[in-house]
Amino acid sequence: MKNRTTMIALSLLWLAHLGAPALAEKQAPPAGGPPRPFTVPRIETFSLPNGFRATLAPYGQVPKVKIAVITRSGNINEESGQVWLADLTGEMIKEGTTTRTADAVADEAARMGGTIGIQVNPDQTTLQTEVLSEFGPKAVKLLADVAQHPLLPDSEMARLKTDALRRLSIERSQPQSLALERFRQVLYPDHPYGHLFPTEESLNKLAAADVRKFYESNFGAARTHIFVAGRFGAAEMRKAIGEEFGKWPRGPEAVNRVPAPKPGRVLELVERPGASQSTLYLGLPVAYPGNPDYVQLDVTNALLGGSFGSRVTSNIREQKGYTYSPRSSLSTRYHDAYWVQTADVTTDVTGPALKEIFYEIGRLRDEAPPEKELEGIRNYLSGLFVIRNSSRDGIINQLNFVDLHELGDDFLRTYVQKVNAVTPAQVQAMTKKYLVAEQMAIVVAGDGAKIADQIAPYRP
């Protein structure tokens, strides 16, 4: 061992003598190439006489196809006292059709190499599968049956409500969920977007009859768009879509219940006695994706708090150790968006963490960022955008985002170019225009006895 150590030492000295860099020196990584624009797959979009729409996006070489049937129906359509009715409806839709049991639906999907999934969000309900390419038309037929002819049986309601109550109990135990709920209530006090969780009493009152009424009132061809991405025969896919969805009744038109949140300084404390951490939410309404400012605001968010190399992350994570994973984001819904900064911080630095977050916002308002710093953020967003669109699922998500927000055909094609055209002065302008500290709602979930004095300076 001694001889081995001596030999290594001599080798290092010899390398140094030759002018080689010391192994301990950190080498700068090579510069990345220029960001490449995103190439949108050649898509085909068409409509059926009943208002049903379809988008086909050939993509990739793997013989698989992703199919998503997306209906403009979600929590936005719930009435007072019906929170999570949309979620229960989604779960009930999976419980078989008038001609297939739930097990039969699952078995048929499995034989095609896939599963049937359903997702409910504030604006939409998505029914989807991914199967081997040769089964694409058969998968369309199966999804069409599930979407159009759900059984919605009384027999499953008790079990699904029990599952929902269990989920509600878990959500109520999480400080992040409690803080988000209060934050949304502050922004949307009289709108479904502000009703994140039901009460146990209201959930127990929901019945299968409510699910059936909700389905009849909110599902139909006029509200629905099918997206297909992957390897498939276009002619066969068009035929299957026409045959399987062409007879679906047009149904109700989409309901556009656009909120009108008003920014204003609010400080809310969600009590969690004995908590060792405080969960912070602070933010306000901003431009939604259809606004010309959206891309510039997206870049601003990434620089401020929306990336691992952001200023807030550098400040309260890397430099001060207040938190492990702070994050800011632009949260979007139909014709609506808000900016929010979140962080889980140690209780005794709740106030200092808020101070540093507002410091970084103020610094970006007062001074445009250096070009080099902004270049890194632009490259990050450009690369992330291309990566997100490099899968069948990613392409459908982006096409649906464009469709929901009515962004036009050029949004995906020009996004990378627009990101890379954002200047330091524009980032500063977006901060001044939208991220007004005096108008931000602040929600803190934590031990009030220990943090009341720390957060007092932020009261309106």
Secondary structure as UniProt FT lines:
FT   HELIX           2..17
FT   TURN            18..19
FT   TURN            23..24
FT   STRAND          44..47
FT   TURN            49..50
FT   STRAND          53..58
FT   STRAND          64..71
FT   HELIX           75..77
FT   TURN            80..81
FT   TURN            83..84
FT   HELIX           85..93
FT   HELIX           102..111
FT   TURN            112..113
FT   STRAND          117..120
FT   STRAND          125..132
FT   HELIX           133..135
FT   HELIX           136..148
FT   HELIX           154..156
FT   HELIX           157..172
FT   HELIX           175..187
FT   TURN            189..190
FT   HELIX           192..194
FT   HELIX           200..205
FT   HELIX           208..218
FT   HELIX           221..223
FT   STRAND          224..230
FT   HELIX           234..245
FT   TURN            246..247
FT   STRAND          266..271
FT   TURN            273..274
FT   STRAND          277..285
FT   TURN            289..290
FT   TURN            292..293
FT   HELIX           294..304
FT   TURN            308..309
FT   HELIX           311..313
FT   HELIX           314..319
FT   STRAND          327..333
FT   TURN            334..335
FT   STRAND          336..346
FT   HELIX           347..349
FT   HELIX           350..366
FT   HELIX           371..388
FT   HELIX           392..404
FT   TURN            405..406
FT   HELIX           410..420
FT   HELIX           424..434
FT   HELIX           437..439
FT   STRAND          441..446
FT   HELIX           448..455
FT   HELIX           456..458
//
